[in-house]
Amino acid sequence: MRFNEPMYKVGEQNSVCMSCHLPEQLQKAFWPHDVHATKVACASCHSLHPQQDTMQTLSDKGRIKICVDCHSDQRTNPNFNPASVPLLKEQP
């Protein structure tokens, strides 16, 4: 299956990932809000089974930049610090 947004809805794309990766564990480890599981395709931020997940090698500043790409309204919010969320737990 090739992920091409116009062809496949987010739920269809993510259901492929969730057939192996447990959504409850992923949500607890990585997503503070359900919207990331239902409105954002996994492939929006992740390569599919890369040799090394580039998300794990990002600095805190790099992770914040990825979040701010969509959450631009938070750019000037001093309390917005998604890097303080433990994003690098072992993948389920």
C-alpha positions as CSV (number, residue, x, y, z in Angstrom):
1,M,0.0,0.0,0.0
2,R,1.4,3.4,-0.9
3,F,0.2,6.3,1.2
4,N,-1.1,9.0,-0.9
5,E,-3.4,11.4,0.9
6,P,-5.9,12.0,-1.9
7,M,-6.2,8.2,-2.3
8,Y,-6.5,7.1,1.3
9,K,-8.1,8.8,4.2
10,V,-6.1,9.3,7.4
11,G,-8.0,6.5,9.2
12,E,-7.2,4.1,6.4
13,Q,-3.5,5.0,6.4
14,N,-3.2,4.7,10.2
15,S,-5.1,1.4,10.3
16,V,-2.3,-0.2,8.4
17,C,0.2,1.0,11.1
18,M,-2.2,0.1,13.9
19,S,-2.5,-3.4,12.7
20,C,0.9,-4.0,14.3
21,H,1.5,-1.0,16.5
22,L,-0.9,-0.9,19.4
23,P,-2.8,2.4,19.4
24,E,-3.4,2.5,23.2
25,Q,0.4,2.1,23.8
26,L,1.3,4.6,21.1
27,Q,-1.2,7.2,22.4
28,K,0.0,6.8,26.0
29,A,3.7,7.1,25.0
30,F,3.6,9.7,22.2
31,W,0.3,11.5,21.7
32,P,-1.1,13.9,24.3
33,H,-4.3,14.3,22.2
34,D,-6.5,11.8,20.3
35,V,-6.5,14.2,17.3
36,H,-3.0,13.0,16.4
37,A,-4.3,9.5,15.9
38,T,-7.5,10.4,14.0
39,K,-6.6,13.6,12.0
40,V,-2.8,13.1,11.2
41,A,-1.4,10.3,9.2
42,C,1.5,8.5,10.8
43,A,3.4,8.9,7.6
44,S,3.1,12.7,8.0
45,C,5.9,12.6,10.5
46,H,7.4,9.1,10.2
47,S,9.0,7.2,7.4
48,L,7.7,3.7,7.1
49,H,10.1,1.3,8.8
50,P,13.3,3.2,8.2
51,Q,16.7,1.8,9.3
52,Q,16.7,4.4,12.0
53,D,13.6,6.5,13.0
54,T,14.7,10.1,12.5
55,M,12.2,11.2,15.1
56,Q,14.4,9.6,17.8
57,T,17.5,11.4,16.8
58,L,15.9,14.9,16.8
59,S,16.9,17.4,19.4
60,D,14.2,19.0,21.6
61,K,14.4,22.0,19.4
62,G,13.8,19.8,16.3
63,R,10.8,18.1,17.9
64,I,9.3,21.5,18.8
65,K,9.8,22.6,15.2
66,I,7.8,19.6,13.9
67,C,5.0,20.4,16.3
68,V,5.0,24.1,15.4
69,D,4.7,23.2,11.7
70,C,1.1,22.5,12.4
71,H,0.6,24.3,15.7
72,S,1.9,27.6,14.5
73,D,-0.4,29.5,16.8
74,Q,1.6,28.1,19.7
75,R,4.9,29.5,18.3
76,T,4.9,32.4,20.8
77,N,3.3,30.6,23.7
78,P,6.0,30.3,26.5
79,N,4.1,27.3,28.0
80,F,4.2,25.3,24.7
81,N,7.0,22.8,25.2
82,P,6.1,19.5,23.6
83,A,9.7,18.4,24.0
84,S,9.1,18.1,27.8
85,V,6.6,15.3,27.1
86,P,8.5,12.0,27.2
87,L,8.4,11.3,23.4
88,L,11.3,8.9,23.3
89,K,9.9,5.9,25.2
90,E,10.5,2.6,23.7
91,Q,8.2,2.0,20.7
92,P,5.4,-0.5,21.4
